[in-house]
Amino acid sequence: MKKKRNKSDFPRITRKKMFFSMIGISMLCIGVAFNNQTLLGNDPVGIVYDGIRITLDYTQAELGVVANYINIALILILLFFGRRYINIGTLLYLIPYGFLVSFGSYLYPLLFDNSIYFQRILGGVVGCTLFFVGLSLFIACKIGVDPINGLMLTLRDKTKWSMKRAKVTMDLCLLVIGVLLGGKFGIITIVTALGTGPAIQYLTQVFEKRMASQ
């Protein structure tokens, strides 16, 4: 028998939360694009996007198109196995994601010159910062989860694992799949894999307090 969803299952949505969540998503997407453009590696999710992009023979600038394909596929999977995790936040994340990643891919060469190694490093620092801040702001708005985390939470529910075990397992699987498909593994991969947890824990608390005080 399917568990009925009650009011507590749905996040309380306000215009302020939607506004800040869109800012967070924009920063996150541009950060993903910048990291990919540096050729210094991708975050655990971005490396899968990059691997599938290479497999499908898309250009780097078309990373956003590939990301949209993957997110739509994940939502279809969630419709069958984790429907409770599809909500307004999931749709807000999906709709502009591909466009914003593509925008970041076109923006990067206007700001940074990859022929200069220092500028690649600088681009990676900016990309990682946007990634950490954007993801933390989206989470702090508490309007729902993105398709990848929806899949991770579904894995946790089906296996009865702890959140930590499900998250680590998901990230490892994404890294392996991405590398096998040819996604770029590098210093940014290591930084985001090790730094995302602590950064989110700190920044999410900061953003939650700021929004609660407004």
Sequence and secondary structure as in RCSB ss.txt:
>XXXX:A:sequence
MKKKRNKSDFPRITRKKMFFSMIGISMLCIGVAFNNQTLLGNDPVGIVYDGIRITLDYTQAELGVVANYINIALI
LILLFFGRRYINIGTLLYLIPYGFLVSFGSYLYPLLFDNSIYFQRILGGVVGCTLFFVGLSLFIACKIGVDPING
LMLTLRDKTKWSMKRAKVTMDLCLLVIGVLLGGKFGIITIVTALGTGPAIQYLTQVFEKRMASQ
>XXXX:A:secstr
      GGGS    HHHHHHHHHHHHHHHHHHHHHHHHTS   TTHHHHHHHHHHTT  GGGHHHHHHHHHHHHH
HHHHHH GGG SHHHHHHHHHHHHHHHHHHHHHHHH  TTSHHHHHHHHHHHHHHHHHHHHHHHHHTS   HHHH
HHHHHHHHHT  HHHHHHHHHHHHHHHHHHTT   SHHHHHHHHHHHHHHHHHHHHHHHHHHH 
